[in-house]
Amino acid sequence: MKKIAIISSSVRRGRNSHRVALYFKNYLVENSLAEAEILDLKEYEFPLFDERLRLQKDPSTRAIEFALRIREADGVIIVTPEYNGGYPASLKNIVDLLYDEWRRKPVAISTVSDGPFGGSQVITSLQFSLWKIRAWTVTAMFPVIKVVEAFDENGVPVDRKAADKRAAGFVSELLWCIEAKAKMD
Ligand SMILES: Cc1cc2nc3c(=O)[nH]c(=O)nc-3n(C[C@H](O)[C@H](O)[C@H](O)COP(=O)(O)O)c2cc1C
């Protein structure tokens, strides 16, 4: 079974986008679509970026372990909030930290907001950074509007049928890219 790493990007106290990361983990596992694990940037507590991992003289075991998890994942789902039209520093931190690990990595992006626009502005800057670092961003989107109304704290969607329908399309695009890549490797 393919492995999908879900990056939960918000480290904010009282964050809500983590609900969407929990949802994806449950969705993938319950539907036997992939092995899934959440890489929670709040738990990692990475210091502010000061050098790329491959150039660090004395890298932390946490950073090495994180890099390995990305390397070993067949695909990645990034769940990101939108902060002032961009993505959070916690996420930029780990995009810049790694290098080879991102190369041709299928990455699907879910943008989350507590308002009516579903983080529609964050997608452009994040797509661009991931393209620059040579990740393979999947074109499907999973914007979440009014996240607190849409998912509970355990990631259970209020309207499961609608959420699962959207997730099916989103995840199938990611799995397609994973399959396509496996054929070329
Ligand atoms: C510093 C900051 C800036 C924000 N800017 C935006 C924004 O530009 N657009 C938007 O839709 N929501 C914005 N929000 C609200 C987030 O969408 C909201 O916090 C949501 O729950 C996702 O972030 P969270 O996981 O940190 O909770 C902002 C929140 C913070 C803390």
The ligand as a MOL file (V3000), in Angstrom:
LIG
                    3D

  0  0  0     0  0            999 V3000
M  V30 BEGIN CTAB
M  V30 COUNTS 31 33 0 0 0
M  V30 BEGIN ATOM
M  V30 1 C -2.1560 35.8750 11.1510 0
M  V30 2 C -3.4100 35.3810 10.5010 0
M  V30 3 C -3.7330 35.8010 9.2360 0
M  V30 4 C -4.8740 35.3290 8.5930 0
M  V30 5 N -5.1380 35.7100 7.3130 0
M  V30 6 C -6.1670 35.1320 6.6400 0
M  V30 7 C -6.3700 35.4030 5.2530 0
M  V30 8 O -5.6170 36.1250 4.6230 0
M  V30 9 N -7.4180 34.8100 4.6310 0
M  V30 10 C -8.2710 33.9730 5.2950 0
M  V30 11 O -9.1960 33.4520 4.6790 0
M  V30 12 N -8.0910 33.6820 6.6120 0
M  V30 13 C -7.0740 34.2380 7.3050 0
M  V30 14 N -6.8540 33.9380 8.6270 0
M  V30 15 C -7.7970 33.0460 9.3370 0
M  V30 16 C -7.4740 31.5780 9.1100 0
M  V30 17 O -8.1220 31.2320 7.9300 0
M  V30 18 C -7.9870 30.7290 10.2690 0
M  V30 19 O -7.1750 30.9410 11.4030 0
M  V30 20 C -8.1460 29.2540 9.9360 0
M  V30 21 O -8.7070 28.5920 11.0200 0
M  V30 22 C -6.8670 28.5140 9.5000 0
M  V30 23 O -5.7520 28.7400 10.3270 0
M  V30 24 P -5.4190 27.9460 11.6950 0
M  V30 25 O -5.1700 26.5110 11.3610 0
M  V30 26 O -4.1900 28.5970 12.2390 0
M  V30 27 O -6.6000 28.0750 12.5760 0
M  V30 28 C -5.7420 34.4250 9.2860 0
M  V30 29 C -5.4030 34.0000 10.5790 0
M  V30 30 C -4.2400 34.4540 11.1770 0
M  V30 31 C -3.8830 33.9210 12.5520 0
M  V30 END ATOM
M  V30 BEGIN BOND
M  V30 1 1 1 2
M  V30 2 1 2 3
M  V30 3 2 2 30
M  V30 4 2 3 4
M  V30 5 1 4 5
M  V30 6 1 4 28
M  V30 7 2 5 6
M  V30 8 1 6 7
M  V30 9 1 6 13
M  V30 10 2 7 8
M  V30 11 1 7 9
M  V30 12 1 9 10
M  V30 13 2 10 11
M  V30 14 1 10 12
M  V30 15 2 12 13
M  V30 16 1 13 14
M  V30 17 1 14 15
M  V30 18 1 14 28
M  V30 19 1 15 16
M  V30 20 1 16 17
M  V30 21 1 16 18
M  V30 22 1 18 19
M  V30 23 1 18 20
M  V30 24 1 20 21
M  V30 25 1 20 22
M  V30 26 1 22 23
M  V30 27 1 23 24
M  V30 28 2 24 25
M  V30 29 1 24 26
M  V30 30 1 24 27
M  V30 31 2 28 29
M  V30 32 1 29 30
M  V30 33 1 30 31
M  V30 END BOND
M  V30 END CTAB
M  END
